[in-house]
Amino acid sequence: MADLSPAAQAVMAAFTSNEVIQRDRVCRERIAAALHAAADQVVPANGSRRNNEIRADLLAIAAELKQADG
């Protein structure tokens, strides 16, 4: 699997310890979609500067998981 940031690795580890599932693109895309939805619900785009930073962090993890090679 592609090198993931510690944050993305933590998300994958929380999801499963099964390497076959971790390598599955569909699973990573689903996790990414869940993180994106969480960012939309928890940290609206029009929030404070700190909220925007948190939102950007969540979306960056989601993008990384979605784009990672299996």
N, CA, C, O and CB atoms as a CASP TS submission, in Angstrom:
PFRMAT TS
TARGET T0000
AUTHOR 0000-0000-0000
METHOD Language model
MODEL 1
PARENT N/A
ATOM      1  N   MET     1       0.852  -1.175   0.000  1.00  0.00           N
ATOM      2  CA  MET     1       0.000   0.000   0.000  1.00  0.00           C
ATOM      3  C   MET     1       0.892   1.230   0.000  1.00  0.00           C
ATOM      4  O   MET     1       1.997   1.211   0.543  1.00  0.00           O
ATOM      5  CB  MET     1      -0.966   0.002   1.222  1.00  0.00           C
ATOM      6  N   ALA     2       0.407   2.289  -0.609  1.00  0.00           N
ATOM      7  CA  ALA     2       1.158   3.539  -0.655  1.00  0.00           C
ATOM      8  C   ALA     2       1.413   4.052   0.751  1.00  0.00           C
ATOM      9  O   ALA     2       0.663   3.751   1.679  1.00  0.00           O
ATOM     10  CB  ALA     2       0.410   4.593  -1.480  1.00  0.00           C
ATOM     11  N   ASP     3       2.471   4.825   0.901  1.00  0.00           N
ATOM     12  CA  ASP     3       2.747   5.429   2.197  1.00  0.00           C
ATOM     13  C   ASP     3       1.638   6.416   2.534  1.00  0.00           C
ATOM     14  O   ASP     3       1.323   7.307   1.745  1.00  0.00           O
ATOM     15  CB  ASP     3       4.131   6.131   2.203  1.00  0.00           C
ATOM     16  N   LEU     4       1.056   6.248   3.703  1.00  0.00           N
ATOM     17  CA  LEU     4      -0.001   7.144   4.165  1.00  0.00           C
ATOM     18  C   LEU     4       0.524   7.960   5.336  1.00  0.00           C
ATOM     19  O   LEU     4       1.433   7.535   6.048  1.00  0.00           O
ATOM     20  CB  LEU     4      -1.277   6.348   4.570  1.00  0.00           C
ATOM     21  N   SER     5      -0.055   9.123   5.522  1.00  0.00           N
ATOM     22  CA  SER     5       0.296   9.947   6.666  1.00  0.00           C
ATOM     23  C   SER     5      -0.121   9.216   7.943  1.00  0.00           C
ATOM     24  O   SER     5      -0.939   8.297   7.889  1.00  0.00           O
ATOM     25  CB  SER     5      -0.380  11.350   6.575  1.00  0.00           C
ATOM     26  N   PRO     6       0.431   9.614   9.087  1.00  0.00           N
ATOM     27  CA  PRO     6       0.011   8.985  10.345  1.00  0.00           C
ATOM     28  C   PRO     6      -1.497   9.100  10.582  1.00  0.00           C
ATOM     29  O   PRO     6      -2.110   8.173  11.111  1.00  0.00           O
ATOM     30  CB  PRO     6       0.758   9.612  11.512  1.00  0.00           C
ATOM     31  N   ALA     7      -2.091  10.212  10.201  1.00  0.00           N
ATOM     32  CA  ALA     7      -3.538  10.386  10.399  1.00  0.00           C
ATOM     33  C   ALA     7      -4.327   9.400   9.547  1.00  0.00           C
ATOM     34  O   ALA     7      -5.266   8.771  10.034  1.00  0.00           O
ATOM     35  CB  ALA     7      -3.961  11.827  10.062  1.00  0.00           C
ATOM     36  N   ALA     8      -3.951   9.261   8.277  1.00  0.00           N
ATOM     37  CA  ALA     8      -4.646   8.323   7.404  1.00  0.00           C
ATOM     38  C   ALA     8      -4.408   6.883   7.848  1.00  0.00           C
ATOM     39  O   ALA     8      -5.312   6.052   7.760  1.00  0.00           O
ATOM     40  CB  ALA     8      -4.193   8.509   5.955  1.00  0.00           C
ATOM     41  N   GLN     9      -3.207   6.583   8.321  1.00  0.00           N
ATOM     42  CA  GLN     9      -2.913   5.249   8.839  1.00  0.00           C
ATOM     43  C   GLN     9      -3.784   4.943  10.049  1.00  0.00           C
ATOM     44  O   GLN     9      -4.268   3.820  10.197  1.00  0.00           O
ATOM     45  CB  GLN     9      -1.428   5.127   9.210  1.00  0.00           C
ATOM     46  N   ALA    10      -3.987   5.923  10.907  1.00  0.00           N
ATOM     47  CA  ALA    10      -4.819   5.733  12.096  1.00  0.00           C
ATOM     48  C   ALA    10      -6.263   5.434  11.706  1.00  0.00           C
ATOM     49  O   ALA    10      -6.919   4.595  12.323  1.00  0.00           O
ATOM     50  CB  ALA    10      -4.761   6.975  12.997  1.00  0.00           C
ATOM     51  N   VAL    11      -6.753   6.124  10.681  1.00  0.00           N
ATOM     52  CA  VAL    11      -8.119   5.872  10.208  1.00  0.00           C
ATOM     53  C   VAL    11      -8.227   4.447   9.686  1.00  0.00           C
ATOM     54  O   VAL    11      -9.176   3.734  10.014  1.00  0.00           O
ATOM     55  CB  VAL    11      -8.520   6.884   9.103  1.00  0.00           C
ATOM     56  N   MET    12      -7.262   4.031   8.878  1.00  0.00           N
ATOM     57  CA  MET    12      -7.293   2.668   8.345  1.00  0.00           C
ATOM     58  C   MET    12      -7.176   1.634   9.463  1.00  0.00           C
ATOM     59  O   MET    12      -7.866   0.615   9.430  1.00  0.00           O
ATOM     60  CB  MET    12      -6.164   2.470   7.327  1.00  0.00           C
ATOM     61  N   ALA    13      -6.327   1.875  10.438  1.00  0.00           N
ATOM     62  CA  ALA    13      -6.159   0.934  11.542  1.00  0.00           C
ATOM     63  C   ALA    13      -7.441   0.838  12.367  1.00  0.00           C
ATOM     64  O   ALA    13      -7.800  -0.240  12.841  1.00  0.00           O
ATOM     65  CB  ALA    13      -4.980   1.358  12.435  1.00  0.00           C
ATOM     66  N   ALA    14      -8.118   1.951  12.533  1.00  0.00           N
ATOM     67  CA  ALA    14      -9.378   1.942  13.279  1.00  0.00           C
ATOM     68  C   ALA    14     -10.451   1.178  12.510  1.00  0.00           C
ATOM     69  O   ALA    14     -11.330   0.557  13.107  1.00  0.00           O
ATOM     70  CB  ALA    14      -9.851   3.380  13.563  1.00  0.00           C
ATOM     71  N   PHE    15     -10.373   1.229  11.196  1.00  0.00           N
ATOM     72  CA  PHE    15     -11.362   0.552  10.361  1.00  0.00           C
ATOM     73  C   PHE    15     -11.168  -0.961  10.410  1.00  0.00           C
ATOM     74  O   PHE    15     -12.117  -1.718  10.614  1.00  0.00           O
ATOM     75  CB  PHE    15     -11.273   1.052   8.911  1.00  0.00           C
ATOM     76  N   THR    16      -9.932  -1.380  10.222  1.00  0.00           N
ATOM     77  CA  THR    16      -9.664  -2.817  10.197  1.00  0.00           C
ATOM     78  C   THR    16      -8.173  -3.091  10.268  1.00  0.00           C
ATOM     79  O   THR    16      -7.355  -2.245   9.908  1.00  0.00           O
ATOM     80  CB  THR    16     -10.255  -3.451   8.938  1.00  0.00           C
ATOM     81  N   SER    17      -7.838  -4.255  10.727  1.00  0.00           N
ATOM     82  CA  SER    17      -6.442  -4.661  10.699  1.00  0.00           C
ATOM     83  C   SER    17      -6.199  -5.638   9.548  1.00  0.00           C
ATOM     84  O   SER    17      -5.083  -6.132   9.384  1.00  0.00           O
ATOM     85  CB  SER    17      -6.037  -5.296  12.042  1.00  0.00           C
ATOM     86  N   ASN    18      -7.214  -5.915   8.762  1.00  0.00           N
ATOM     87  CA  ASN    18      -7.125  -6.838   7.640  1.00  0.00           C
ATOM     88  C   ASN    18      -6.483  -6.141   6.441  1.00  0.00           C
ATOM     89  O   ASN    18      -7.069  -5.227   5.861  1.00  0.00           O
ATOM     90  CB  ASN    18      -8.522  -7.382   7.270  1.00  0.00           C
ATOM     91  N   GLU    19      -5.272  -6.578   6.073  1.00  0.00           N
ATOM     92  CA  GLU    19      -4.547  -5.917   4.987  1.00  0.00           C
ATOM     93  C   GLU    19      -5.254  -6.028   3.650  1.00  0.00           C
ATOM     94  O   GLU    19      -5.134  -5.127   2.821  1.00  0.00           O
ATOM     95  CB  GLU    19      -3.167  -6.493   4.868  1.00  0.00           C
ATOM     96  N   VAL    20      -5.981  -7.100   3.419  1.00  0.00           N
ATOM     97  CA  VAL    20      -6.706  -7.241   2.157  1.00  0.00           C
ATOM     98  C   VAL    20      -7.736  -6.126   2.028  1.00  0.00           C
ATOM     99  O   VAL    20      -7.874  -5.518   0.966  1.00  0.00           O
ATOM    100  CB  VAL    20      -7.393  -8.628   2.065  1.00  0.00           C
ATOM    101  N   ILE    21      -8.456  -5.860   3.109  1.00  0.00           N
ATOM    102  CA  ILE    21      -9.453  -4.789   3.085  1.00  0.00           C
ATOM    103  C   ILE    21      -8.766  -3.433   2.970  1.00  0.00           C
ATOM    104  O   ILE    21      -9.242  -2.553   2.253  1.00  0.00           O
ATOM    105  CB  ILE    21     -10.339  -4.838   4.351  1.00  0.00           C
ATOM    106  N   GLN    22      -7.650  -3.262   3.673  1.00  0.00           N
ATOM    107  CA  GLN    22      -6.942  -1.987   3.608  1.00  0.00           C
ATOM    108  C   GLN    22      -6.479  -1.686   2.190  1.00  0.00           C
ATOM    109  O   GLN    22      -6.401  -0.520   1.803  1.00  0.00           O
ATOM    110  CB  GLN    22      -5.747  -1.992   4.559  1.00  0.00           C
ATOM    111  N   ARG    23      -6.176  -2.704   1.418  1.00  0.00           N
ATOM    112  CA  ARG    23      -5.715  -2.501   0.046  1.00  0.00           C
ATOM    113  C   ARG    23      -6.869  -2.295  -0.928  1.00  0.00           C
ATOM    114  O   ARG    23      -6.651  -1.932  -2.084  1.00  0.00           O
ATOM    115  CB  ARG    23      -4.879  -3.682  -0.399  1.00  0.00           C
ATOM    116  N   ASP    24      -8.078  -2.523  -0.473  1.00  0.00           N
ATOM    117  CA  ASP    24      -9.245  -2.424  -1.342  1.00  0.00           C
ATOM    118  C   ASP    24      -9.616  -0.966  -1.574  1.00  0.00           C
ATOM    119  O   ASP    24      -9.930  -0.237  -0.633  1.00  0.00           O
ATOM    120  CB  ASP    24     -10.432  -3.186  -0.739  1.00  0.00           C
ATOM    121  N   ARG    25      -9.579  -0.553  -2.824  1.00  0.00           N
ATOM    122  CA  ARG    25      -9.853   0.842  -3.196  1.00  0.00           C
ATOM    123  C   ARG    25     -11.264   1.262  -2.802  1.00  0.00           C
ATOM    124  O   ARG    25     -11.469   2.389  -2.349  1.00  0.00           O
ATOM    125  CB  ARG    25      -9.657   1.037  -4.701  1.00  0.00           C
ATOM    126  N   VAL    26     -12.237   0.370  -2.969  1.00  0.00           N
ATOM    127  CA  VAL    26     -13.621   0.707  -2.639  1.00  0.00           C
ATOM    128  C   VAL    26     -13.750   1.010  -1.152  1.00  0.00           C
ATOM    129  O   VAL    26     -14.437   1.957  -0.770  1.00  0.00           O
ATOM    130  CB  VAL    26     -14.570  -0.440  -3.035  1.00  0.00           C
ATOM    131  N   CYS    27     -13.096   0.216  -0.313  1.00  0.00           N
ATOM    132  CA  CYS    27     -13.151   0.470   1.134  1.00  0.00           C
ATOM    133  C   CYS    27     -12.540   1.822   1.467  1.00  0.00           C
ATOM    134  O   CYS    27     -13.100   2.589   2.251  1.00  0.00           O
ATOM    135  CB  CYS    27     -12.421  -0.644   1.911  1.00  0.00           C
ATOM    136  N   ARG    28     -11.381   2.115   0.864  1.00  0.00           N
ATOM    137  CA  ARG    28     -10.746   3.412   1.124  1.00  0.00           C
ATOM    138  C   ARG    28     -11.628   4.559   0.649  1.00  0.00           C
ATOM    139  O   ARG    28     -11.724   5.589   1.316  1.00  0.00           O
ATOM    140  CB  ARG    28      -9.375   3.486   0.438  1.00  0.00           C
ATOM    141  N   GLU    29     -12.272   4.384  -0.503  1.00  0.00           N
ATOM    142  CA  GLU    29     -13.154   5.437  -1.010  1.00  0.00           C
ATOM    143  C   GLU    29     -14.364   5.636  -0.103  1.00  0.00           C
ATOM    144  O   GLU    29     -14.830   6.761   0.077  1.00  0.00           O
ATOM    145  CB  GLU    29     -13.615   5.103  -2.429  1.00  0.00           C
ATOM    146  N   ARG    30     -14.869   4.551   0.466  1.00  0.00           N
ATOM    147  CA  ARG    30     -16.006   4.673   1.391  1.00  0.00           C
ATOM    148  C   ARG    30     -15.595   5.396   2.673  1.00  0.00           C
ATOM    149  O   ARG    30     -16.330   6.239   3.186  1.00  0.00           O
ATOM    150  CB  ARG    30     -16.575   3.281   1.732  1.00  0.00           C
ATOM    151  N   ILE    31     -14.420   5.056   3.176  1.00  0.00           N
ATOM    152  CA  ILE    31     -13.928   5.749   4.373  1.00  0.00           C
ATOM    153  C   ILE    31     -13.719   7.229   4.052  1.00  0.00           C
ATOM    154  O   ILE    31     -14.064   8.099   4.852  1.00  0.00           O
ATOM    155  CB  ILE    31     -12.600   5.104   4.887  1.00  0.00           C
ATOM    156  N   ALA    32     -13.154   7.508   2.884  1.00  0.00           N
ATOM    157  CA  ALA    32     -12.943   8.900   2.469  1.00  0.00           C
ATOM    158  C   ALA    32     -14.263   9.642   2.380  1.00  0.00           C
ATOM    159  O   ALA    32     -14.360  10.791   2.812  1.00  0.00           O
ATOM    160  CB  ALA    32     -12.215   8.960   1.118  1.00  0.00           C
ATOM    161  N   ALA    33     -15.279   9.001   1.827  1.00  0.00           N
ATOM    162  CA  ALA    33     -16.594   9.630   1.730  1.00  0.00           C
ATOM    163  C   ALA    33     -17.184   9.906   3.113  1.00  0.00           C
ATOM    164  O   ALA    33     -17.813  10.941   3.329  1.00  0.00           O
ATOM    165  CB  ALA    33     -17.544   8.744   0.922  1.00  0.00           C
ATOM    166  N   ALA    34     -16.978   8.980   4.043  1.00  0.00           N
ATOM    167  CA  ALA    34     -17.473   9.191   5.411  1.00  0.00           C
ATOM    168  C   ALA    34     -16.765  10.368   6.070  1.00  0.00           C
ATOM    169  O   ALA    34     -17.403  11.169   6.755  1.00  0.00           O
ATOM    170  CB  ALA    34     -17.278   7.921   6.258  1.00  0.00           C
ATOM    171  N   LEU    35     -15.449  10.482   5.869  1.00  0.00           N
ATOM    172  CA  LEU    35     -14.718  11.619   6.431  1.00  0.00           C
ATOM    173  C   LEU    35     -15.172  12.934   5.806  1.00  0.00           C
ATOM    174  O   LEU    35     -15.291  13.950   6.490  1.00  0.00           O
ATOM    175  CB  LEU    35     -13.212  11.437   6.228  1.00  0.00           C
ATOM    176  N   HIS    36     -15.419  12.902   4.518  1.00  0.00           N
ATOM    177  CA  HIS    36     -15.887  14.114   3.830  1.00  0.00           C
ATOM    178  C   HIS    36     -17.259  14.529   4.378  1.00  0.00           C
ATOM    179  O   HIS    36     -17.504  15.709   4.626  1.00  0.00           O
ATOM    180  CB  HIS    36     -15.965  13.877   2.287  1.00  0.00           C
ATOM    181  N   ALA    37     -18.139  13.557   4.560  1.00  0.00           N
ATOM    182  CA  ALA    37     -19.462  13.853   5.127  1.00  0.00           C
ATOM    183  C   ALA    37     -19.338  14.387   6.547  1.00  0.00           C
ATOM    184  O   ALA    37     -20.059  15.307   6.932  1.00  0.00           O
ATOM    185  CB  ALA    37     -20.349  12.596   5.114  1.00  0.00           C
ATOM    186  N   ALA    38     -18.421  13.809   7.331  1.00  0.00           N
ATOM    187  CA  ALA    38     -18.208  14.308   8.692  1.00  0.00           C
ATOM    188  C   ALA    38     -17.722  15.746   8.668  1.00  0.00           C
ATOM    189  O   ALA    38     -18.172  16.573   9.460  1.00  0.00           O
ATOM    190  CB  ALA    38     -17.203  13.426   9.442  1.00  0.00           C
ATOM    191  N   ALA    39     -16.811  16.041   7.768  1.00  0.00           N
ATOM    192  CA  ALA    39     -16.312  17.417   7.660  1.00  0.00           C
ATOM    193  C   ALA    39     -17.452  18.364   7.325  1.00  0.00           C
ATOM    194  O   ALA    39     -17.545  19.454   7.890  1.00  0.00           O
ATOM    195  CB  ALA    39     -15.201  17.518   6.591  1.00  0.00           C
ATOM    196  N   ASP    40     -18.317  17.955   6.412  1.00  0.00           N
ATOM    197  CA  ASP    40     -19.450  18.803   6.022  1.00  0.00           C
ATOM    198  C   ASP    40     -20.416  19.039   7.188  1.00  0.00           C
ATOM    199  O   ASP    40     -20.946  20.138   7.349  1.00  0.00           O
ATOM    200  CB  ASP    40     -20.202  18.167   4.849  1.00  0.00           C
ATOM    201  N   GLN    41     -20.639  18.000   7.998  1.00  0.00           N
ATOM    202  CA  GLN    41     -21.596  18.101   9.094  1.00  0.00           C
ATOM    203  C   GLN    41     -21.026  18.764  10.345  1.00  0.00           C
ATOM    204  O   GLN    41     -21.703  19.555  11.002  1.00  0.00           O
ATOM    205  CB  GLN    41     -22.099  16.739   9.443  1.00  0.00           C
ATOM    206  N   VAL    42     -19.794  18.439  10.662  1.00  0.00           N
ATOM    207  CA  VAL    42     -19.206  18.881  11.928  1.00  0.00           C
ATOM    208  C   VAL    42     -18.515  20.225  11.803  1.00  0.00           C
ATOM    209  O   VAL    42     -18.554  21.037  12.728  1.00  0.00           O
ATOM    210  CB  VAL    42     -18.222  17.854  12.433  1.00  0.00           C
ATOM    211  N   VAL    43     -17.889  20.461  10.673  1.00  0.00           N
ATOM    212  CA  VAL    43     -17.100  21.676  10.489  1.00  0.00           C
ATOM    213  C   VAL    43     -17.543  22.359   9.196  1.00  0.00           C
ATOM    214  O   VAL    43     -16.935  22.147   8.147  1.00  0.00           O
ATOM    215  CB  VAL    43     -15.570  21.354  10.455  1.00  0.00           C
ATOM    216  N   PRO    44     -18.585  23.169   9.258  1.00  0.00           N
ATOM    217  CA  PRO    44     -19.064  23.836   8.047  1.00  0.00           C
ATOM    218  C   PRO    44     -17.970  24.687   7.401  1.00  0.00           C
ATOM    219  O   PRO    44     -17.097  25.225   8.084  1.00  0.00           O
ATOM    220  CB  PRO    44     -20.278  24.707   8.372  1.00  0.00           C
ATOM    221  N   ALA    45     -18.033  24.795   6.095  1.00  0.00           N
ATOM    222  CA  ALA    45     -17.006  25.516   5.331  1.00  0.00           C
ATOM    223  C   ALA    45     -16.940  26.998   5.694  1.00  0.00           C
ATOM    224  O   ALA    45     -15.893  27.622   5.517  1.00  0.00           O
ATOM    225  CB  ALA    45     -17.272  25.371   3.841  1.00  0.00           C
ATOM    226  N   ASN    46     -18.002  27.560   6.185  1.00  0.00           N
ATOM    227  CA  ASN    46     -18.023  28.990   6.484  1.00  0.00           C
ATOM    228  C   ASN    46     -17.736  29.297   7.954  1.00  0.00           C
ATOM    229  O   ASN    46     -18.177  30.323   8.472  1.00  0.00           O
ATOM    230  CB  ASN    46     -19.360  29.568   6.102  1.00  0.00           C
ATOM    231  N   GLY    47     -17.009  28.425   8.615  1.00  0.00           N
ATOM    232  CA  GLY    47     -16.724  28.593  10.032  1.00  0.00           C
ATOM    233  C   GLY    47     -15.548  29.523  10.288  1.00  0.00           C
ATOM    234  O   GLY    47     -15.102  30.251   9.401  1.00  0.00           O
ATOM    235  N   SER    48     -15.064  29.479  11.510  1.00  0.00           N
ATOM    236  CA  SER    48     -13.928  30.292  11.919  1.00  0.00           C
ATOM    237  C   SER    48     -12.656  29.792  11.242  1.00  0.00           C
ATOM    238  O   SER    48     -12.660  28.758  10.574  1.00  0.00           O
ATOM    239  CB  SER    48     -13.770  30.272  13.452  1.00  0.00           C
ATOM    240  N   ARG    49     -11.589  30.522  11.420  1.00  0.00           N
ATOM    241  CA  ARG    49     -10.306  30.126  10.833  1.00  0.00           C
ATOM    242  C   ARG    49      -9.894  28.761  11.348  1.00  0.00           C
ATOM    243  O   ARG    49      -9.462  27.913  10.568  1.00  0.00           O
ATOM    244  CB  ARG    49      -9.214  31.165  11.148  1.00  0.00           C
ATOM    245  N   ARG    50     -10.020  28.534  12.642  1.00  0.00           N
ATOM    246  CA  ARG    50      -9.657  27.233  13.226  1.00  0.00           C
ATOM    247  C   ARG    50     -10.546  26.125  12.679  1.00  0.00           C
ATOM    248  O   ARG    50     -10.059  25.039  12.366  1.00  0.00           O
ATOM    249  CB  ARG    50      -9.763  27.281  14.762  1.00  0.00           C
ATOM    250  N   ASN    51     -11.848  26.389  12.561  1.00  0.00           N
ATOM    251  CA  ASN    51     -12.746  25.397  11.979  1.00  0.00           C
ATOM    252  C   ASN    51     -12.348  25.063  10.550  1.00  0.00           C
ATOM    253  O   ASN    51     -12.391  23.901  10.144  1.00  0.00           O
ATOM    254  CB  ASN    51     -14.184  25.898  12.015  1.00  0.00           C
ATOM    255  N   ASN    52     -11.963  26.073   9.791  1.00  0.00           N
ATOM    256  CA  ASN    52     -11.537  25.843   8.416  1.00  0.00           C
ATOM    257  C   ASN    52     -10.274  24.993   8.371  1.00  0.00           C
ATOM    258  O   ASN    52     -10.116  24.177   7.463  1.00  0.00           O
ATOM    259  CB  ASN    52     -11.303  27.173   7.702  1.00  0.00           C
ATOM    260  N   GLU    53      -9.367  25.171   9.340  1.00  0.00           N
ATOM    261  CA  GLU    53      -8.157  24.350   9.414  1.00  0.00           C
ATOM    262  C   GLU    53      -8.512  22.890   9.725  1.00  0.00           C
ATOM    263  O   GLU    53      -7.956  21.969   9.126  1.00  0.00           O
ATOM    264  CB  GLU    53      -7.192  24.908  10.488  1.00  0.00           C
ATOM    265  N   ILE    54      -9.437  22.688  10.660  1.00  0.00           N
ATOM    266  CA  ILE    54      -9.874  21.334  11.007  1.00  0.00           C
ATOM    267  C   ILE    54     -10.537  20.683   9.802  1.00  0.00           C
ATOM    268  O   ILE    54     -10.270  19.523   9.487  1.00  0.00           O
ATOM    269  CB  ILE    54     -10.847  21.358  12.214  1.00  0.00           C
ATOM    270  N   ARG    55     -11.394  21.431   9.137  1.00  0.00           N
ATOM    271  CA  ARG    55     -12.068  20.924   7.941  1.00  0.00           C
ATOM    272  C   ARG    55     -11.036  20.529   6.885  1.00  0.00           C
ATOM    273  O   ARG    55     -11.140  19.464   6.276  1.00  0.00           O
ATOM    274  CB  ARG    55     -13.045  21.983   7.373  1.00  0.00           C
ATOM    275  N   ALA    56     -10.048  21.385   6.672  1.00  0.00           N
ATOM    276  CA  ALA    56      -9.014  21.100   5.674  1.00  0.00           C
ATOM    277  C   ALA    56      -8.244  19.835   6.042  1.00  0.00           C
ATOM    278  O   ALA    56      -7.905  19.041   5.164  1.00  0.00           O
ATOM    279  CB  ALA    56      -8.045  22.291   5.542  1.00  0.00           C
ATOM    280  N   ASP    57      -7.967  19.640   7.325  1.00  0.00           N
ATOM    281  CA  ASP    57      -7.267  18.433   7.764  1.00  0.00           C
ATOM    282  C   ASP    57      -8.097  17.180   7.469  1.00  0.00           C
ATOM    283  O   ASP    57      -7.572  16.196   6.950  1.00  0.00           O
ATOM    284  CB  ASP    57      -6.949  18.516   9.269  1.00  0.00           C
ATOM    285  N   LEU    58      -9.391  17.217   7.800  1.00  0.00           N
ATOM    286  CA  LEU    58     -10.265  16.076   7.528  1.00  0.00           C
ATOM    287  C   LEU    58     -10.341  15.781   6.037  1.00  0.00           C
ATOM    288  O   LEU    58     -10.261  14.626   5.618  1.00  0.00           O
ATOM    289  CB  LEU    58     -11.665  16.334   8.081  1.00  0.00           C
ATOM    290  N   LEU    59     -10.497  16.832   5.240  1.00  0.00           N
ATOM    291  CA  LEU    59     -10.605  16.635   3.795  1.00  0.00           C
ATOM    292  C   LEU    59      -9.295  16.143   3.188  1.00  0.00           C
ATOM    293  O   LEU    59      -9.305  15.403   2.204  1.00  0.00           O
ATOM    294  CB  LEU    59     -11.030  17.930   3.121  1.00  0.00           C
ATOM    295  N   ALA    60      -8.176  16.549   3.766  1.00  0.00           N
ATOM    296  CA  ALA    60      -6.876  16.080   3.275  1.00  0.00           C
ATOM    297  C   ALA    60      -6.720  14.579   3.535  1.00  0.00           C
ATOM    298  O   ALA    60      -6.219  13.851   2.678  1.00  0.00           O
ATOM    299  CB  ALA    60      -5.721  16.867   3.952  1.00  0.00           C
ATOM    300  N   ILE    61      -7.145  14.117   4.709  1.00  0.00           N
ATOM    301  CA  ILE    61      -7.091  12.680   5.008  1.00  0.00           C
ATOM    302  C   ILE    61      -8.000  11.926   4.036  1.00  0.00           C
ATOM    303  O   ILE    61      -7.616  10.889   3.494  1.00  0.00           O
ATOM    304  CB  ILE    61      -7.513  12.399   6.488  1.00  0.00           C
ATOM    305  N   ALA    62      -9.199  12.449   3.822  1.00  0.00           N
ATOM    306  CA  ALA    62     -10.129  11.810   2.896  1.00  0.00           C
ATOM    307  C   ALA    62      -9.545  11.716   1.489  1.00  0.00           C
ATOM    308  O   ALA    62      -9.632  10.671   0.845  1.00  0.00           O
ATOM    309  CB  ALA    62     -11.447  12.575   2.863  1.00  0.00           C
ATOM    310  N   ALA    63      -8.956  12.798   1.020  1.00  0.00           N
ATOM    311  CA  ALA    63      -8.358  12.806  -0.311  1.00  0.00           C
ATOM    312  C   ALA    63      -7.196  11.825  -0.400  1.00  0.00           C
ATOM    313  O   ALA    63      -7.037  11.134  -1.406  1.00  0.00           O
ATOM    314  CB  ALA    63      -7.885  14.211  -0.672  1.00  0.00           C
ATOM    315  N   GLU    64      -6.395  11.766   0.638  1.00  0.00           N
ATOM    316  CA  GLU    64      -5.253  10.857   0.652  1.00  0.00           C
ATOM    317  C   GLU    64      -5.706   9.412   0.571  1.00  0.00           C
ATOM    318  O   GLU    64      -5.135   8.633  -0.191  1.00  0.00           O
ATOM    319  CB  GLU    64      -4.415  11.071   1.904  1.00  0.00           C
ATOM    320  N   LEU    65      -6.719   9.036   1.340  1.00  0.00           N
ATOM    321  CA  LEU    65      -7.230   7.678   1.307  1.00  0.00           C
ATOM    322  C   LEU    65      -7.828   7.344  -0.060  1.00  0.00           C
ATOM    323  O   LEU    65      -7.643   6.241  -0.575  1.00  0.00           O
ATOM    324  CB  LEU    65      -8.271   7.483   2.400  1.00  0.00           C
ATOM    325  N   LYS    66      -8.537   8.294  -0.631  1.00  0.00           N
ATOM    326  CA  LYS    66      -9.186   8.064  -1.920  1.00  0.00           C
ATOM    327  C   LYS    66      -8.169   7.881  -3.034  1.00  0.00           C
ATOM    328  O   LYS    66      -8.390   7.088  -3.949  1.00  0.00           O
ATOM    329  CB  LYS    66     -10.115   9.217  -2.256  1.00  0.00           C
ATOM    330  N   GLN    67      -7.059   8.604  -2.967  1.00  0.00           N
ATOM    331  CA  GLN    67      -6.074   8.596  -4.041  1.00  0.00           C
ATOM    332  C   GLN    67      -4.985   7.548  -3.856  1.00  0.00           C
ATOM    333  O   GLN    67      -4.242   7.272  -4.797  1.00  0.00           O
ATOM    334  CB  GLN    67      -5.447   9.946  -4.156  1.00  0.00           C
ATOM    335  N   ALA    68      -4.870   6.961  -2.680  1.00  0.00           N
ATOM    336  CA  ALA    68      -3.796   6.008  -2.396  1.00  0.00           C
ATOM    337  C   ALA    68      -3.914   4.774  -3.297  1.00  0.00           C
ATOM    338  O   ALA    68      -5.006   4.273  -3.564  1.00  0.00           O
ATOM    339  CB  ALA    68      -3.827   5.590  -0.911  1.00  0.00           C
ATOM    340  N   ASP    69      -2.783   4.318  -3.741  1.00  0.00           N
ATOM    341  CA  ASP    69      -2.740   3.087  -4.529  1.00  0.00           C
ATOM    342  C   ASP    69      -2.841   1.891  -3.599  1.00  0.00           C
ATOM    343  O   ASP    69      -2.295   1.901  -2.495  1.00  0.00           O
ATOM    344  CB  ASP    69      -1.444   3.011  -5.376  1.00  0.00           C
ATOM    345  N   GLY    70      -3.541   0.866  -4.050  1.00  0.00           N
ATOM    346  CA  GLY    70      -3.730  -0.324  -3.227  1.00  0.00           C
ATOM    347  C   GLY    70      -2.598  -1.282  -3.266  1.00  0.00           C
ATOM    348  O   GLY    70      -2.646  -2.322  -2.610  1.00  0.00           O
TER
END
